[in-house]
């Protein structure tokens, strides 16, 4: 069965294979698909495909209000984990947070203001 240890993943071929083999599609609504794990019955939300957007597969607390679940904190943590931080400070006015590696902005401004997802 699936070996997903984290709560959020960037969607790639490996994740799509895991979804296909280890999850059942429960519902489709708005820009999301709801899946349930065959191994532990947990619920996961997959972003619908869009050629201009990074897709995420994230674990939900429950299926209640699953389309409204705010995964921004999980996705920001994934961006931070993936990029890491540099010794430089964010260039956003009055920001004192460390910039992400290979970027001039901290995770909050890169994700929230500029829209960087990966």
PyMOL commands that set and color helices and strands:
alter all, ss='L'
color gray80, all
select helices_A, chain A and resi 13-22+66-68+72-83+107-114
alter helices_A, ss='H'
color red, helices_A
select strands_A, chain A and resi 8-10+23-29+32-37+43-47+56-59+85-89+98-100
alter strands_A, ss='S'
color yellow, strands_A
deselect
rebuild
show_as cartoon
